[in-house]
Amino acid sequence: MFLFRQTRMHGLFPQGGFFRPQRLFPARCFIAALLVTAGGATAQSPSSLTSAPSEASSNGTTGSGPAALSQSPDSELAKAESLLEKGQLNEAEVVIRQDLTIVPDSPAAHFLLGHILYREIQTQAKRIDPDPNAVYAPPRKSLVELSEKNARESLAEFTAGARYRTPSAFDLKIVAMDYVLLGDFTDADKWLTKSLEWNPADSDSWYQLGRTKYNENRFTEAIDAFKKCLALDAMNVKAEENLGLSYEGLGHGSEAIKAYQTAIDWQANSATKDAEAYFALGTLLLDQSRPQDAIPVLIQATQIAPSASQGHELLGRAYLQTPDPVKAQAELEEAVKLSPDTARLHYLLGQAYRKQGLTAKAQAEFDRCAALELVHPPAPGTR
């Protein structure tokens, strides 16, 4: 049974612990990017969980004292951490759970298990969707269920460990990422902010805070976080892309275009490119009724991520705004092939057929769109 209560530690932690089940929210589609992209919290070590004091200790915030610390053999914790660093997550989980049966009051073991459970979500995401273009699509239902289950269990472990020792900045970062996976951006914001108070030099935490602020529609604060990330990690493409999204959220189109173009320029000599900046720039240009400017950008996007339906959809939409419905048809047929159960793609393809006078084919696509919308009604303004 999970331990949801903990001792209040210097006013820092809520009486109910990290895991508050009454505040859980469903996972959001953007979580796919967090699950399958490299870097982020997974690229760091657990800050010497086996022996070193937390960052909090050097800031005047101590744990419950030496008597509360675990007596677990360091060798078992080191073994589990070594397995984690090698990516042998199942083996690491077995070792650390066995250790906890011997010494259940080990804060380091609880924190390490919480980290392992978080890492298992990302590993499973890559196993289910090995295609890197999967980041541009919502995660599968099975992956969402796994992420929610593991995130809850991970939070329970951090809550248990916090009964005996103040978590480190890294621990709080993983707690925040668990809340992101549960769609609870308020708590994610809270713990990322606290983590950054203790370790302001963590560029990835600034990036994750920016993403969290963005999803809270706090765009000005998101811009500040992304700029701090970029100050620490110059030419961070993802941070620059998201800076553009935040400017766009404020309605600052020219600043958004500049940020997207900068992110694209930074990738000019990269063998592996990220299509997201191309998608974002192309979408904004389409929204500004500039299809001729959007088309070359979106052609590049489809070349980078050919199996992502999003690029073909956007390029099809761009051609629909030109006198070339044949090209629109080709792109939208490819989008439908890649994502056959997306209603709006059938609607757009129907428009391409109708522009060419292919009435029967157009009606078939409109009927298919209507049938799919009966099963999955679209959100307002999404068609």
C-alpha positions in Angstrom: 0.0 0.0 0.0 1.4 3.4 -0.9 2.4 5.8 1.8 0.8 9.1 1.0 1.6 10.9 4.3 4.9 12.2 5.5 6.4 14.3 8.2 6.3 18.0 7.4 9.9 19.0 6.8 10.7 22.6 7.5 7.5 23.7 5.8 8.7 22.5 2.4 6.5 19.5 1.7 2.7 19.3 1.8 1.1 17.2 4.6 -0.2 14.8 2.0 3.2 14.2 0.4 4.1 14.5 -3.2 1.3 12.2 -4.4 -2.2 13.7 -4.0 -4.6 11.4 -5.9 -7.4 13.9 -5.8 -5.5 16.3 -8.1 -4.5 13.9 -10.9 -5.4 14.9 -14.4 -5.5 12.9 -17.6 -2.3 12.7 -19.7 -2.1 15.2 -22.6 -1.0 14.6 -26.2 2.2 16.7 -25.8 3.5 14.1 -23.4 4.6 12.1 -26.4 7.6 14.5 -26.8 8.6 14.1 -23.2 8.4 10.3 -23.4 10.4 9.6 -26.5 12.9 12.4 -27.0 16.5 12.0 -25.8 18.0 14.2 -23.1 16.0 15.8 -20.3 16.0 14.2 -16.9 17.0 10.9 -18.3 20.4 12.2 -19.4 21.4 13.0 -15.8 22.5 10.8 -13.0 20.5 10.7 -9.7 23.0 13.0 -8.1 24.9 10.3 -6.2 21.7 9.0 -4.5 23.7 6.3 -2.8 25.7 8.4 -0.4 25.9 12.2 -1.0 23.8 14.7 0.9 21.2 16.5 -1.0 21.6 19.9 -2.5 19.1 21.1 0.1 21.6 20.4 2.9 24.0 23.0 1.5 21.1 25.5 1.5 20.3 25.2 5.2 17.5 22.7 4.7 18.4 19.4 6.3 16.6 16.1 6.5 15.4 14.3 9.6 18.9 13.8 11.0 21.4 10.9 10.9 19.3 8.6 13.0 16.6 8.6 10.2 19.0 7.7 7.4 19.0 4.2 6.0 21.5 1.6 7.1 21.3 -0.2 3.7 24.6 -1.4 2.3 25.9 1.1 -0.2 26.9 -1.8 -2.4 23.3 -2.6 -3.2 22.4 1.0 -4.0 25.5 1.3 -6.1 24.6 -1.9 -8.0 21.1 -0.6 -8.7 22.3 2.8 -9.8 24.9 1.1 -12.1 22.2 -1.0 -13.7 20.1 2.1 -14.1 22.9 3.9 -15.9 23.3 0.9 -18.2 19.6 1.0 -19.1 18.9 -2.3 -17.3 15.9 -1.0 -15.6 14.1 -4.2 -14.7 17.2 -5.6 -13.1 17.7 -2.3 -11.2 14.1 -2.3 -10.0 14.5 -5.9 -8.7 17.7 -5.0 -6.8 16.3 -1.9 -5.2 13.0 -3.5 -4.2 14.9 -6.3 -2.5 17.0 -3.8 -0.6 13.8 -2.0 0.5 12.4 -5.2 2.0 15.5 -5.3 4.2 15.7 -1.6 5.1 12.4 0.1 4.2 13.5 3.4 5.8 16.2 4.0 3.2 15.5 7.4 1.6 18.2 6.9 -1.1 16.5 3.6 -2.1 13.1 5.1 -2.3 14.4 8.0 -4.4 16.3 5.7 -6.7 13.2 3.5 -7.2 11.2 6.6 -8.0 13.7 7.5 -10.7 13.8 4.0 -12.1 10.0 3.9 -12.4 10.1 7.2 -14.3 12.8 6.0 -16.6 10.8 2.8 -17.4 8.1 5.0 -19.0 10.5 6.4 -21.5 12.0 3.1 -22.2 8.6 1.5 -22.9 7.7 4.5 -25.1 10.7 3.8 -27.3 9.9 0.1 -27.4 6.2 0.7 -28.5 7.1 3.5 -30.9 10.7 3.1 -32.1 10.0 5.5 -35.0 11.3 9.0 -33.9 8.5 10.6 -35.8 6.1 9.1 -33.2 6.9 12.2 -31.2 4.5 14.1 -33.5 1.5 11.9 -32.7 -0.4 11.4 -29.5 0.9 8.5 -27.4 -0.9 5.2 -27.6 -3.5 4.4 -25.0 -1.4 1.6 -23.5 1.5 3.9 -23.1 -0.7 6.6 -21.4 -1.9 4.0 -19.0 1.6 2.8 -18.2 2.9 6.4 -17.8 0.1 7.2 -15.3 0.6 4.0 -13.3 4.4 4.4 -13.1 4.2 8.1 -12.4 1.8 7.5 -9.4 4.1 4.8 -8.1 7.2 7.0 -8.6 5.6 9.8 -6.7 4.7 7.4 -3.9 8.4 6.4 -3.6 9.6 10.0 -3.5 6.9 10.7 -0.8 8.2 7.7 1.2 11.8 8.8 0.9 11.0 12.3 1.9 9.9 11.0 5.3 13.6 10.3 6.1 15.6 12.9 4.1 15.1 16.1 2.2 15.1 15.3 -1.5 17.7 16.7 -3.8 17.1 19.2 -6.6 17.3 16.2 -9.0 14.8 14.3 -7.0 12.3 17.2 -7.1 12.9 17.5 -10.9 11.8 13.8 -11.3 8.8 14.5 -9.1 7.9 17.4 -11.4 8.2 15.2 -14.5 5.9 12.7 -12.9 3.3 15.4 -12.5 3.8 16.4 -16.1 3.0 12.9 -17.2 -0.1 13.1 -15.1 -1.1 16.4 -16.7 -0.9 18.3 -13.4 1.1 21.3 -14.4 0.4 23.2 -11.2 2.4 20.8 -9.1 5.0 20.3 -11.8 5.5 24.1 -11.8 5.8 24.0 -8.0 8.5 21.3 -7.8 10.5 22.5 -10.8 10.6 26.0 -9.3 11.9 24.6 -6.0 14.4 22.4 -7.8 15.8 25.4 -9.6 16.1 27.4 -6.4 18.6 24.7 -5.3 20.2 24.2 -8.7 19.7 27.2 -11.0 22.5 26.0 -13.3 20.4 23.1 -14.6 19.5 24.2 -18.2 17.1 21.2 -18.7 15.1 22.1 -15.7 14.7 25.6 -17.0 13.5 24.1 -20.3 11.0 21.8 -18.5 9.8 24.7 -16.4 9.2 26.7 -19.6 7.2 23.8 -21.1 5.2 23.6 -17.9 4.5 27.4 -17.9 3.5 27.2 -21.5 0.9 24.5 -20.7 -0.4 26.7 -18.0 -0.8 29.5 -20.6 1.7 31.6 -18.6 3.5 32.6 -21.7 5.6 35.5 -20.4 7.0 33.3 -17.6 7.6 30.6 -20.2 9.7 33.0 -22.3 11.7 33.9 -19.3 12.4 30.2 -18.5 13.4 29.4 -22.1 15.7 32.4 -22.2 17.4 31.2 -19.0 17.8 27.7 -20.6 19.4 29.3 -23.7 21.7 31.4 -21.5 23.1 28.2 -20.0 22.8 26.0 -23.2 23.3 28.2 -26.3 21.8 26.9 -29.5 19.4 24.6 -27.8 17.0 23.9 -30.7 14.1 22.7 -28.5 14.3 25.7 -26.2 14.3 28.1 -29.2 11.4 26.3 -30.8 9.4 26.6 -27.6 10.4 30.2 -27.2 8.7 30.7 -30.6 5.6 28.9 -29.4 5.5 31.1 -26.3 5.7 34.3 -28.4 3.0 32.9 -30.6 0.9 32.3 -27.5 1.2 36.0 -26.7 0.2 36.9 -30.2 3.7 38.2 -31.1 3.9 36.7 -34.6 7.0 38.4 -35.8 9.0 37.3 -32.7 7.7 33.8 -33.1 8.7 33.6 -36.7 12.2 34.8 -35.8 12.6 32.2 -33.1 11.4 29.4 -35.4 13.7 30.5 -38.2 16.6 30.6 -35.7 15.9 27.0 -34.6 15.8 26.0 -38.2 19.1 27.8 -39.0 20.8 26.2 -36.0 20.1 22.8 -37.6 21.5 23.6 -41.0 24.6 21.5 -40.7 23.0 18.8 -38.5 22.7 15.3 -39.9 19.6 14.7 -37.8 17.1 17.5 -37.8 14.0 18.1 -35.6 10.9 18.9 -37.7 9.0 20.6 -35.0 10.3 24.1 -35.8 9.4 23.6 -39.4 5.9 22.5 -38.5 5.5 25.5 -36.2 6.7 28.0 -38.7 4.6 26.5 -41.5 1.5 26.5 -39.3 2.0 30.1 -38.4 2.5 31.2 -42.0 -0.6 29.4 -43.0 -2.5 31.1 -40.2 -1.3 34.4 -41.7 -2.6 33.3 -45.1 0.9 33.0 -46.6 0.8 29.6 -48.2 3.6 30.3 -50.7 6.0 31.1 -47.9 4.8 28.1 -45.9 5.2 25.5 -48.7 9.0 25.4 -49.0 9.2 25.1 -45.2 6.7 22.3 -45.0 8.4 20.4 -47.9 11.5 20.3 -45.8 9.4 19.2 -42.8 8.0 16.2 -44.7 11.5 15.3 -45.9 12.7 15.3 -42.3 9.7 13.4 -40.9 8.2 11.5 -43.8 6.1 9.2 -41.7 4.5 12.0 -39.6 1.0 12.7 -40.9 1.2 16.2 -39.5 3.7 17.4 -42.2 1.6 16.0 -45.1 -1.5 17.5 -43.6 0.0 21.0 -43.3 1.5 20.8 -46.8 -1.9 19.7 -48.1 -3.6 22.6 -46.4 -1.1 24.9 -47.9 -1.7 23.6 -51.4 -5.5 23.9 -50.8 -4.9 27.7 -50.5 -3.2 27.7 -54.0 -4.6 26.8 -57.5 -3.0 23.4 -57.2 -5.5 20.9 -55.7 -3.7 17.9 -57.3 -0.7 18.5 -55.1 -3.0 19.0 -52.1 -4.7 15.7 -52.9 -1.3 13.8 -53.0 -0.2 15.2 -49.6 -3.6 14.6 -48.0 -3.9 11.1 -49.3 -0.5 10.4 -47.7 -1.7 11.9 -44.5 -4.8 9.7 -44.5 -2.7 6.7 -45.2 -0.5 7.4 -42.2 -3.4 8.4 -39.9 -6.6 6.8 -41.3 -8.8 7.4 -38.2 -8.2 11.1 -38.0 -11.5 12.7 -39.1 -10.3 16.1 -40.2 -7.8 14.5 -42.7 -10.8 12.9 -44.6 -12.6 16.3 -44.5 -9.5 18.0 -46.0 -9.0 15.3 -48.6 -12.7 15.7 -49.5 -12.1 19.4 -50.2 -9.2 18.5 -52.5 -11.4 16.1 -54.4 -14.2 18.6 -54.6 -11.9 21.3 -56.0 -11.2 18.9 -58.9 -14.8 18.1 -59.5 -14.4 14.6 -58.1 -17.8 14.7 -56.4 -18.3 11.1 -55.6 -14.8 10.7 -54.0 -15.3 13.9 -52.1 -18.6 12.8 -50.7 -17.1 9.5 -49.6 -14.4 11.4 -47.6 -17.0 13.7 -46.1 -19.1 10.7 -45.0 -16.0 9.0 -43.6 -15.2 12.2 -41.6 -18.7 12.3 -40.2 -18.6 8.6 -39.2 -15.3 9.1 -37.3 -16.6 12.2 -35.6 -19.5 10.3 -34.2 -17.0 8.0 -32.4 -14.5 10.8 -31.5 -16.2 14.2 -31.6 -13.6 16.9 -32.5 -12.7 19.6 -30.1 -14.2 23.0 -31.0 -12.1 24.8 -33.7 -9.9 21.8 -34.5 -11.1 21.1 -38.1 
